[in-house]
Amino acid sequence: MKKIELLAPAKNLQCGLAAINCGADAVYIGAPKFGARSKAGNSMDDIATLVRHAHIYWANVYVTLNTLLYDHEIPEAVSIIHQLYQIGVDGLIIQDTGLLACDLPPIPLIASTQMHNNSPDKVHFLEQMGFLRTVLARELTIDQIREIHQQTNIELECFIHGALCVCFSGQCYLSYAIGGRSGNRGECAQPCRKRYRIVNKKGEEIQPMKHWLSISDLNLSEHLTDLINAGVNSFKIEGRLKEKAYVTNIVAYYRQKLDLILADKHLDSSSSGRTELDFDPDPSKTFNRNYTTYFINGRQKSPGVPDTPKMVGELIGKVKRTDGSSFSINGNIELNNGDGICFYRENGELMGTLVNTVKKGVIKPASLKGIRTGLLIYRNSDHTFLKRLENTRTQRKISITFKVSETEKGIQLAASDEDGNTVQVDHEFDKFAARDADKMKSKLEKSLNRSGDTPFRVDQIDIHWPTIWFVPISLINELRRHLLDELLVLRIKNHPSLQKGTLIPNSQHPEPLLDYRGNVLNQAARNLYTRHGVTQIDPCPESGIDLKGKQVMVTKYCIKHQLGLCKGSNSKQRLDEPWFLEDEQRHKFELKFDCSKCEMALIWKK
């Protein structure tokens, strides 16, 4: 039976533990070095702690080591991989194919989305190279995902929530071109969130300074069934730089959604246990730039959010009056002390402040600067909700059954969990029938029903005694604690291991020529591609080539579409082409529109 995985991000150990407790079937976390988020590295000790906690629930831990590597870095990367294997990591997410030519332990490999896995041919090659799973390109439609599934046998992982890279993953060189910080080396400076103006070839402004490359966050919560039907195995939440509150909220939200779908489709999640929430998850309450379904059903509403790359949040209402230190609004949502609010100034800039006090509808903010009558007020930080997330006592419990049997000389107590793991203990004692059988049985059941702070929840107690014997409850308590300790050890020992993919010798790469966008940085990768049929390999940007005049970004998001100027809708505007993006430091990029592919590219001019 196909099992479905909910995969959560972990900035650090605390986020990883929260993700598992809230119902994640797996988490992905950064290695000490060489992850695509250089600021989210983690120690081996913390990763080992997370692995042990995850394996209790038969959940998996994948580690990201998904940057391009220089030749001198490969030995250290290989050493890290061996250490990760020794501590029980379940899979390794990589980008650099040079690692495939190294002496790696038999750890399952996952092809990072940085490899731009967007076609059946590419994904089939990765399958032949021994990858267990591939992380699909975010731009794919349901039909394209289904086509990849139909033509390959590899596991498919799909992003379903979180921030979107506007560029095809692994194909963005904008940050490196502007300031030498490579996204493929985990150092992206996020220039896509900066302000640009649009000018024509004469330098005349077509559109004013805005965040023209900033797009909404992904939310495919209403398309999970479609993705399962298309062949997706793993649903991935983005956010390895996100805080614990975000992880807690979003994982809990998708756990609830998926559980209903899996029950309806008679499918199982890939891990064990059931999460017991003490809050109602709400994805609108933690960081987001509004939501988009991107291109899952083809090009529809533009995902662009050019006004701001920050969280605006929920509309509270309109300011009806101010008095110098406070204001009141027309609206149905009540603000609370500590809430964060924001608003747009007349020049379009987003401003924010905190709510100090609220009394009888009068709001006193930390600063009244910019707040005026008629202004729309948004709440981008719900203090009460975030406090609830911070103080949550959410638990994840594994169902177990206790069975009490009689032996010739005493008692046998057994504990079995929902996955079939069983431990038992025999204890000899002098048998005396209990004076009050019902009372003795009740005490026995009450004792066995206690699981304390263990990860277990007792769902059933079977007592198979023809005669109810008197047994000291202290003895039952001792045996129960012993069994639960043993069951915990057994679960971790029996955690199912993923099988490494199978390497197919002499497989051919689908592209005989790799230009700088092939991202070949080291000799090991060069040799590997050559062995698999690539006849020309150009240096990648990180090798130091000049990017002037070259494409530094390609995206399905289109500024023309954002402006309502797709082909055939406004010929006058097209007469001003070519268009250029120009940032506040006067870096200039020509916009190239390929309407046949429905794509937009940026060419670095200066």
C-alpha positions as CSV (number, residue, x, y, z in Angstrom):
1,M,0.0,0.0,0.0
2,K,1.3,3.5,-0.9
3,K,2.2,5.5,2.2
4,I,2.1,9.3,2.2
5,E,4.7,11.4,3.9
6,L,4.3,14.9,5.4
7,L,7.8,16.4,5.3
8,A,8.6,19.4,7.5
9,P,11.5,21.9,7.7
10,A,13.8,22.2,10.7
11,K,15.9,25.2,11.2
12,N,17.3,23.7,14.4
13,L,16.7,20.9,16.9
14,Q,13.8,22.7,18.6
15,C,11.9,23.1,15.3
16,G,12.6,19.5,14.3
17,L,11.2,18.2,17.6
18,A,8.1,20.5,17.3
19,A,7.5,19.2,13.7
20,I,7.6,15.6,14.8
21,N,5.4,16.2,17.8
22,C,2.8,18.0,15.6
23,G,2.6,15.1,13.2
24,A,5.3,15.3,10.6
25,D,6.3,12.0,9.1
26,A,9.7,13.3,8.3
27,V,11.8,16.4,8.7
28,Y,14.7,17.8,6.7
29,I,17.5,19.7,8.5
30,G,20.8,21.3,7.5
31,A,24.1,19.5,7.8
32,P,26.9,21.3,9.8
33,K,28.1,22.7,6.4
34,F,27.2,22.7,2.7
35,G,23.4,23.1,3.0
36,A,21.4,25.4,0.7
37,R,20.7,27.7,3.7
38,S,24.2,28.4,5.0
39,K,22.7,30.1,8.2
40,A,20.8,26.9,9.1
41,G,23.6,24.5,9.8
42,N,23.3,22.1,12.8
43,S,25.7,20.1,14.9
44,M,26.0,16.3,14.7
45,D,24.8,16.0,18.3
46,D,21.6,17.9,17.6
47,I,21.0,15.9,14.5
48,A,21.5,12.7,16.4
49,T,19.0,13.8,19.1
50,L,16.5,14.6,16.4
51,V,17.0,11.2,14.7
52,R,16.4,9.3,18.0
53,H,13.2,11.3,18.7
54,A,11.9,10.8,15.1
55,H,12.6,7.1,15.1
56,I,10.4,6.6,18.1
57,Y,7.5,7.4,15.8
58,W,9.1,5.7,12.8
59,A,9.5,9.1,11.2
60,N,12.5,9.9,9.1
61,V,15.2,12.6,9.2
62,Y,16.7,13.8,6.0
63,V,19.8,16.1,6.0
64,T,20.4,18.7,3.4
65,L,23.9,18.9,1.9
66,N,22.7,20.4,-1.3
67,T,25.2,23.0,-2.4
68,L,27.7,23.0,-5.3
69,L,31.2,22.0,-4.0
70,Y,34.6,23.1,-4.9
71,D,37.2,20.3,-5.4
72,H,38.9,20.9,-2.1
73,E,35.6,20.7,-0.2
74,I,34.6,17.2,-1.4
75,P,36.7,15.3,1.1
76,E,35.1,17.2,4.0
77,A,31.6,16.7,2.6
78,V,32.2,13.0,2.2
79,S,33.4,12.8,5.8
80,I,30.2,14.6,7.0
81,I,28.1,12.1,5.0
82,H,29.8,9.2,6.7
83,Q,29.1,10.7,10.1
84,L,25.5,11.3,9.2
85,Y,25.1,7.7,8.2
86,Q,26.7,6.5,11.5
87,I,24.1,8.5,13.6
88,G,21.2,7.0,11.7
89,V,20.1,9.7,9.2
90,D,17.6,8.3,6.8
91,G,18.4,10.2,3.7
92,L,20.7,12.8,2.2
93,I,19.5,15.7,0.0
94,I,22.2,16.7,-2.5
95,Q,22.7,18.9,-5.5
96,D,26.3,18.2,-6.6
97,T,26.5,15.1,-8.8
98,G,30.2,15.0,-8.0
99,L,29.3,13.2,-4.8
100,L,28.0,10.3,-6.8
101,A,31.6,9.5,-7.8
102,C,32.8,9.4,-4.2
103,D,33.0,6.6,-1.7
104,L,29.7,7.2,0.1
105,P,28.0,4.9,2.7
106,P,24.8,3.2,1.6
107,I,22.6,6.2,2.5
108,P,19.5,6.8,0.4
109,L,20.0,9.9,-1.9
110,I,17.4,12.5,-2.7
111,A,17.8,14.8,-5.6
112,S,17.4,18.4,-4.4
113,T,15.0,20.7,-6.2
114,Q,18.2,22.7,-6.9
115,M,18.8,20.2,-9.7
116,H,15.7,21.6,-11.5
117,N,13.9,18.3,-11.8
118,N,11.2,19.4,-14.3
119,S,11.0,16.6,-16.9
120,P,10.6,12.9,-17.3
121,D,14.0,12.6,-19.0
122,K,15.8,14.4,-16.2
123,V,14.0,12.5,-13.5
124,H,14.6,9.2,-15.2
125,F,18.3,9.9,-15.4
126,L,18.4,10.6,-11.7
127,E,16.6,7.3,-11.0
128,Q,19.2,5.5,-13.1
129,M,22.0,7.2,-11.1
130,G,20.7,5.6,-7.9
131,F,18.6,8.4,-6.4
132,L,15.7,7.1,-4.2
133,R,13.7,10.3,-4.6
134,T,13.6,13.5,-6.5
135,V,12.3,16.9,-5.3
136,L,10.1,18.2,-8.1
137,A,10.5,21.7,-9.6
138,R,7.9,24.0,-8.0
139,E,6.6,25.3,-11.4
140,L,5.2,22.0,-12.5
141,T,1.5,21.5,-13.2
142,I,-0.5,18.5,-12.0
143,D,-0.4,17.0,-15.5
144,Q,3.4,17.4,-15.7
145,I,3.8,15.7,-12.4
146,R,1.5,12.9,-13.5
147,E,3.6,12.5,-16.7
148,I,6.8,12.2,-14.7
149,H,5.2,9.6,-12.4
150,Q,4.0,7.5,-15.4
151,Q,7.4,7.4,-17.0
152,T,9.6,6.8,-13.9
153,N,9.6,4.6,-10.8
154,I,11.3,7.0,-8.5
155,E,9.7,8.5,-5.4
156,L,8.3,12.1,-6.0
157,E,8.5,14.9,-3.4
158,C,6.5,18.0,-4.0
159,F,6.5,21.4,-2.3
160,I,3.0,22.2,-1.0
161,H,3.6,25.3,1.3
162,G,5.9,28.2,1.9
163,A,8.1,30.8,0.2
164,L,8.7,30.4,-3.5
165,C,11.9,31.1,-5.4
166,V,10.7,33.2,-8.3
167,C,13.5,31.6,-10.5
168,F,13.7,28.0,-11.5
169,S,15.5,26.4,-8.6
170,G,19.3,26.0,-9.2
171,Q,19.1,28.3,-12.2
172,C,19.2,31.6,-10.4
173,Y,22.5,33.6,-10.6
174,L,21.1,37.0,-9.7
175,S,22.5,37.1,-6.2
176,Y,25.9,35.9,-7.4
177,A,25.9,38.4,-10.3
178,I,25.1,41.4,-8.1
179,G,27.2,40.7,-5.0
180,G,29.0,37.4,-5.3
181,R,26.7,35.5,-3.0
182,S,25.6,32.3,-4.7
183,G,22.3,30.6,-4.1
184,N,23.8,27.4,-5.3
185,R,26.3,27.8,-2.4
186,G,23.7,28.5,0.2
187,E,24.4,32.2,0.4
188,C,21.5,33.8,-1.6
189,A,21.0,37.5,-0.6
190,Q,17.4,37.4,-2.0
191,P,17.7,40.2,-4.5
192,C,14.3,39.0,-5.8
193,R,12.7,40.7,-2.8
194,K,14.4,44.1,-3.6
195,R,12.8,47.0,-5.3
196,Y,13.2,47.6,-9.0
197,R,11.8,50.0,-11.6
198,I,11.0,49.1,-15.1
199,V,12.5,51.2,-17.9
200,N,12.7,51.1,-21.7
201,K,15.9,51.2,-23.8
202,K,16.0,55.0,-23.5
203,G,16.0,54.8,-19.7
204,E,12.4,56.1,-19.5
205,E,10.4,54.8,-16.6
206,I,7.6,52.5,-17.5
207,Q,6.7,51.3,-14.0
208,P,7.9,52.9,-10.7
209,M,10.1,51.3,-8.0
210,K,8.3,48.2,-6.7
211,H,9.2,44.6,-5.7
212,W,8.6,43.4,-9.2
213,L,10.2,39.9,-8.6
214,S,8.6,39.2,-5.3
215,I,5.9,36.6,-5.4
216,S,3.3,35.1,-3.0
217,D,3.8,32.1,-0.8
218,L,2.7,28.6,-1.9
219,N,-0.4,27.0,-0.5
220,L,-1.6,23.7,-2.1
221,S,-3.7,22.6,0.8
222,E,-6.8,22.2,-1.5
223,H,-4.8,20.1,-4.0
224,L,-3.5,17.3,-1.9
225,T,-5.8,14.7,-3.3
226,D,-4.9,15.7,-6.8
227,L,-1.2,15.4,-6.0
228,I,-1.7,12.0,-4.4
229,N,-3.5,10.8,-7.5
230,A,-0.8,12.3,-9.7
231,G,1.8,10.1,-8.0
232,V,3.4,12.3,-5.2
233,N,4.8,10.4,-2.3
234,S,6.0,13.2,-0.1
235,F,4.4,16.6,0.7
236,K,7.1,19.1,1.6
237,I,6.7,22.3,3.6
238,E,9.3,25.0,2.9
239,G,10.9,26.9,5.7
240,R,14.4,26.0,7.0
241,L,14.8,29.6,8.1
242,K,11.4,29.7,9.8
243,E,10.9,29.8,13.6
244,K,9.3,27.2,15.8
245,A,5.8,28.9,15.8
246,Y,5.6,28.7,12.0
247,V,6.6,25.0,11.9
248,T,4.2,24.1,14.7
249,N,1.2,25.9,13.0
250,I,1.8,24.7,9.5
251,V,2.7,21.1,10.2
252,A,-0.4,20.8,12.4
253,Y,-2.6,22.3,9.7
254,Y,-1.4,19.9,7.0
255,R,-1.5,16.9,9.4
256,Q,-5.2,17.5,9.9
257,K,-5.9,18.0,6.2
258,L,-3.9,14.9,5.2
259,D,-5.4,12.6,7.8
260,L,-8.9,13.3,6.5
261,I,-7.8,12.5,2.9
262,L,-5.8,9.4,3.8
263,A,-8.8,8.0,5.7
264,D,-11.1,8.6,2.8
265,K,-8.6,7.0,0.3
266,H,-7.7,4.1,2.7
267,L,-4.1,5.1,2.7
268,D,-1.6,5.3,5.6
269,S,0.8,8.0,6.6
270,S,4.5,6.9,6.6
271,S,5.0,7.2,10.4
272,S,3.2,6.2,13.5
273,G,1.2,7.8,16.3
274,R,-1.6,10.4,16.5
275,T,-1.1,14.0,17.4
276,E,-3.4,15.6,20.0
277,L,-3.5,19.3,19.4
278,D,-4.5,21.9,22.0
279,F,-4.8,24.7,19.4
280,D,-6.6,25.3,16.1
281,P,-3.9,25.7,13.3
282,D,-4.4,28.6,11.0
283,P,-1.9,29.3,8.1
284,S,-3.0,32.9,7.9
285,K,-1.6,33.6,11.4
286,T,2.1,32.9,10.8
287,F,4.3,34.4,8.2
288,N,3.0,34.6,4.6
289,R,3.0,36.9,1.7
290,N,-0.6,36.0,0.9
291,Y,-1.0,32.7,-0.9
292,T,-0.9,31.3,-4.4
293,T,-1.4,27.9,-6.0
294,Y,1.3,29.0,-8.4
295,F,1.1,27.0,-11.7
296,I,-0.4,23.7,-10.3
297,N,-3.4,24.2,-12.7
298,G,-1.5,26.2,-15.3
299,R,-1.2,30.0,-15.5
300,Q,-4.1,31.7,-13.7
301,K,-4.0,34.6,-11.3
302,S,-0.5,36.2,-11.2
303,P,1.4,35.2,-8.1
304,G,3.2,38.6,-7.9
305,V,3.1,40.8,-4.8
306,P,5.0,43.9,-6.0
307,D,3.8,46.2,-3.2
308,T,5.8,44.5,-0.4
309,P,7.8,41.3,0.3
310,K,6.7,41.5,4.0
311,M,3.7,39.9,5.7
312,V,0.6,42.2,5.5
313,G,-1.8,39.9,7.4
314,E,-5.5,40.1,7.9
315,L,-7.5,43.3,7.3
316,I,-8.8,44.6,10.6
317,G,-10.7,47.7,9.5
318,K,-10.5,51.4,8.6
319,V,-9.3,54.1,11.0
320,K,-12.4,56.2,11.9
321,R,-10.6,58.7,14.2
322,T,-7.2,59.6,15.9
323,D,-6.6,61.7,18.9
324,G,-2.8,62.2,19.0
325,S,-1.8,59.0,20.9
326,S,-4.5,56.5,20.0
327,F,-7.0,55.6,17.3
328,S,-10.2,53.6,16.8
329,I,-11.3,51.6,13.8
330,N,-14.4,50.4,12.0
331,G,-14.2,46.6,11.9
332,N,-15.3,43.3,13.4
333,I,-11.9,41.9,14.5
334,E,-10.7,42.9,17.9
335,L,-7.0,43.8,18.4
336,N,-5.2,42.7,21.6
337,N,-2.3,44.0,23.6
338,G,1.0,43.0,21.9
339,D,-0.5,42.6,18.4
340,G,1.6,43.7,15.4
341,I,-0.3,46.0,13.0
342,C,0.7,47.5,9.6
343,F,-0.6,49.9,7.0
344,Y,0.4,51.4,3.7
345,R,1.6,55.0,3.6
346,E,0.6,57.4,0.8
347,N,3.8,56.6,-1.0
348,G,3.0,52.9,-1.0
349,E,5.5,52.0,1.7
350,L,4.4,49.4,4.3
351,M,4.8,50.6,7.9
352,G,4.2,48.8,11.1
353,T,4.0,49.2,14.9
354,L,2.9,47.3,18.0
355,V,-0.4,47.7,19.9
356,N,0.4,48.7,23.5
357,T,-3.1,48.7,24.9
358,V,-6.7,48.3,23.8
359,K,-9.5,49.7,25.9
360,K,-13.1,49.9,24.9
361,G,-12.2,50.0,21.2
362,V,-9.5,52.6,21.6
363,I,-6.1,51.4,20.4
364,K,-2.9,52.9,21.7
365,P,0.0,51.9,19.5
366,A,3.7,52.2,20.2
367,S,3.8,54.8,17.5
368,L,1.0,56.7,15.8
369,K,3.3,58.0,13.0
370,G,1.6,57.6,9.6
371,I,-1.8,56.6,11.0
372,R,-4.6,58.8,9.8
373,T,-8.4,58.8,9.4
374,G,-9.5,56.5,6.5
375,L,-6.4,54.3,6.6
376,L,-6.7,50.5,6.3
377,I,-5.2,48.7,9.2
378,Y,-3.9,45.1,9.0
379,R,-2.8,42.7,11.7
380,N,0.4,40.9,10.8
381,S,1.1,39.4,14.3
382,D,-1.6,37.9,16.4
383,H,-0.1,38.0,19.9
384,T,-2.7,35.7,21.5
385,F,-2.4,33.1,18.7
386,L,1.4,33.1,18.8
387,K,1.4,32.8,22.6
388,R,-0.8,29.8,22.3
389,L,1.6,28.2,19.8
390,E,4.5,29.0,22.1
391,N,2.8,27.4,25.1
392,T,1.3,24.4,23.3
393,R,1.3,21.0,25.1
394,T,0.7,19.2,21.9
395,Q,1.5,15.5,22.2
396,R,2.0,12.7,19.8
397,K,1.0,9.3,21.1
398,I,1.5,5.7,19.8
399,S,-1.3,3.4,20.5
400,I,-0.5,0.3,22.6
401,T,-2.4,-2.7,24.0
402,F,-1.6,-4.4,27.3
403,K,-2.3,-8.1,27.7
404,V,-2.3,-9.8,31.1
405,S,-2.0,-13.6,31.1
406,E,-1.7,-16.2,33.8
407,T,1.4,-18.5,33.8
408,E,1.8,-21.7,35.9
409,K,3.8,-19.8,38.5
410,G,2.6,-16.3,38.2
411,I,1.8,-13.6,35.7
412,Q,2.8,-12.6,32.1
413,L,2.4,-9.0,31.1
414,A,2.8,-8.0,27.4
415,A,2.7,-4.7,25.5
416,S,2.1,-4.4,21.8
417,D,2.2,-1.2,19.8
418,E,0.2,-0.2,16.7
419,D,3.1,-1.4,14.4
420,G,3.2,-4.9,15.9
421,N,6.2,-4.5,18.2
422,T,5.7,-6.6,21.3
423,V,7.6,-7.0,24.5
424,Q,6.7,-9.2,27.5
425,V,7.8,-10.0,31.0
426,D,7.0,-13.0,33.3
427,H,6.9,-12.7,37.1
428,E,6.5,-15.4,39.6
429,F,4.5,-15.0,42.8
430,D,2.3,-16.9,45.2
431,K,-1.2,-17.0,43.9
432,F,-4.0,-16.0,46.2
433,A,-7.5,-15.2,44.9
434,A,-8.4,-11.6,45.4
435,R,-11.1,-11.0,48.1
436,D,-12.8,-8.5,45.8
437,A,-12.2,-9.6,42.2
438,D,-13.9,-6.6,40.6
439,K,-12.0,-4.1,42.8
440,M,-8.7,-5.9,42.0
441,K,-9.4,-5.9,38.3
442,S,-10.3,-2.2,38.4
443,K,-7.0,-1.4,40.2
444,L,-5.1,-3.5,37.7
445,E,-6.7,-1.7,34.7
446,K,-6.1,1.7,36.3
447,S,-2.4,1.0,36.8
448,L,-1.9,-0.3,33.3
449,N,-3.8,2.6,31.8
450,R,-1.0,5.0,33.0
451,S,1.6,5.9,30.3
452,G,2.9,9.0,31.9
453,D,5.3,11.1,29.9
454,T,6.1,8.3,27.5
455,P,5.2,8.5,23.8
456,F,2.5,5.8,24.3
457,R,-1.2,5.9,24.8
458,V,-3.0,2.8,26.2
459,D,-6.0,2.0,24.0
460,Q,-6.8,-1.5,25.1
461,I,-6.2,-3.7,28.2
462,D,-6.9,-7.4,27.9
463,I,-6.9,-9.5,31.1
464,H,-7.0,-13.2,30.5
465,W,-7.4,-14.7,34.0
466,P,-9.9,-17.4,34.9
467,T,-9.3,-16.3,38.5
468,I,-8.5,-12.8,39.5
469,W,-5.5,-13.0,41.6
470,F,-4.3,-10.6,44.2
471,V,-1.2,-8.8,42.8
472,P,0.5,-5.8,44.6
473,I,-0.2,-2.7,42.5
474,S,3.4,-1.6,43.1
475,L,4.5,-4.7,41.2
476,I,2.2,-4.0,38.3
477,N,3.5,-0.4,38.2
478,E,7.1,-1.6,38.1
479,L,6.4,-4.2,35.4
480,R,4.5,-1.6,33.3
481,R,7.4,0.9,33.5
482,H,9.8,-1.8,32.5
483,L,7.7,-2.9,29.5
484,L,7.3,0.7,28.2
485,D,11.0,1.3,28.4
486,E,11.7,-2.0,26.6
487,L,9.0,-1.1,23.9
488,L,10.6,2.2,23.3
489,V,14.0,0.6,22.7
490,L,12.5,-2.0,20.4
491,R,10.7,0.7,18.4
492,I,13.9,2.6,17.7
493,K,15.7,-0.6,16.9
494,N,12.9,-1.7,14.4
495,H,12.6,1.6,12.7
496,P,12.2,0.7,9.0
497,S,15.2,1.7,6.9
498,L,14.8,3.2,3.5
499,Q,16.5,1.3,0.7
500,K,19.1,2.9,-1.4
501,G,18.3,3.4,-5.0
502,T,19.8,1.1,-7.7
503,L,22.5,2.4,-10.0
504,I,22.1,1.6,-13.6
505,P,25.5,1.5,-15.4
506,N,26.0,3.2,-18.7
507,S,22.9,5.4,-18.4
508,Q,22.9,8.4,-20.7
509,H,22.3,11.9,-19.7
510,P,19.4,13.5,-21.6
511,E,21.5,16.6,-22.6
512,P,24.8,16.1,-24.5
513,L,25.8,19.7,-23.9
514,L,25.8,21.5,-20.5
515,D,26.4,25.2,-20.5
516,Y,27.1,27.3,-17.4
517,R,23.6,26.5,-16.1
518,G,24.6,22.8,-15.8
519,N,26.1,23.8,-12.5
520,V,29.3,21.7,-12.8
521,L,31.8,23.1,-10.4
522,N,34.3,20.3,-9.6
523,Q,36.2,17.7,-11.5
524,A,34.3,14.8,-10.0
525,A,31.0,16.1,-11.5
526,R,32.7,16.8,-14.8
527,N,34.1,13.2,-15.0
528,L,30.7,11.7,-14.0
529,Y,28.8,13.6,-16.7
530,T,31.4,12.7,-19.3
531,R,31.0,9.0,-18.5
532,H,27.3,9.4,-19.0
533,G,27.5,10.8,-22.5
534,V,27.9,14.6,-22.0
535,T,30.4,15.8,-24.6
536,Q,30.6,19.5,-23.7
537,I,30.6,21.0,-20.2
538,D,31.0,24.7,-19.7
539,P,32.2,26.2,-16.4
540,C,29.5,27.3,-14.0
541,P,29.2,30.9,-12.6
542,E,30.8,30.0,-9.3
543,S,34.0,29.1,-11.1
544,G,34.4,32.8,-11.8
545,I,33.1,33.3,-15.3
546,D,31.8,36.7,-16.4
547,L,28.0,36.8,-16.3
548,K,27.6,40.1,-18.2
549,G,25.3,39.5,-21.1
550,K,24.2,36.1,-19.7
551,Q,20.9,34.9,-18.4
552,V,20.9,35.1,-14.6
553,M,17.2,34.1,-14.0
554,V,14.4,32.3,-15.8
555,T,10.9,32.1,-14.3
556,K,7.4,31.1,-15.1
557,Y,6.2,34.2,-13.3
558,C,5.9,37.0,-15.9
559,I,5.8,40.8,-15.2
560,K,3.8,41.3,-18.4
561,H,1.1,39.0,-17.0
562,Q,1.3,40.7,-13.7
563,L,0.6,44.0,-15.4
564,G,-2.2,42.6,-17.6
565,L,-0.1,43.0,-20.7
566,C,0.1,39.5,-22.1
567,K,0.5,39.2,-25.9
568,G,-2.5,40.6,-27.7
569,S,-3.8,42.8,-24.9
570,N,-1.8,46.0,-25.3
571,S,0.3,46.6,-28.4
572,K,1.3,50.2,-27.4
573,Q,3.2,49.0,-24.4
574,R,5.0,46.4,-26.5
575,L,6.4,49.1,-28.7
576,D,8.6,50.3,-25.7
577,E,10.4,46.9,-25.6
578,P,12.9,45.8,-24.7
579,W,12.2,46.4,-21.0
580,F,14.8,46.5,-18.2
581,L,14.7,46.1,-14.5
582,E,16.9,48.6,-12.6
583,D,17.5,48.4,-8.9
584,E,18.4,51.2,-6.5
585,Q,22.1,50.6,-7.1
586,R,21.6,51.0,-10.8
587,H,22.2,47.3,-11.6
588,K,20.3,46.7,-14.9
589,F,18.7,43.5,-16.3
590,E,17.0,43.1,-19.6
591,L,13.7,41.3,-19.5
592,K,13.3,38.7,-22.2
593,F,9.8,37.3,-22.8
594,D,9.5,33.9,-24.4
595,C,5.8,33.6,-25.0
596,S,6.1,30.3,-26.8
597,K,7.3,28.7,-23.5
598,C,5.4,31.2,-21.3
599,E,8.6,32.2,-19.5
600,M,10.5,35.3,-18.6
601,A,14.3,35.7,-18.3
602,L,16.6,38.3,-16.9
603,I,19.8,39.1,-18.8
604,W,22.5,41.0,-16.8
605,K,23.5,44.2,-18.6
606,K,25.4,46.2,-15.9
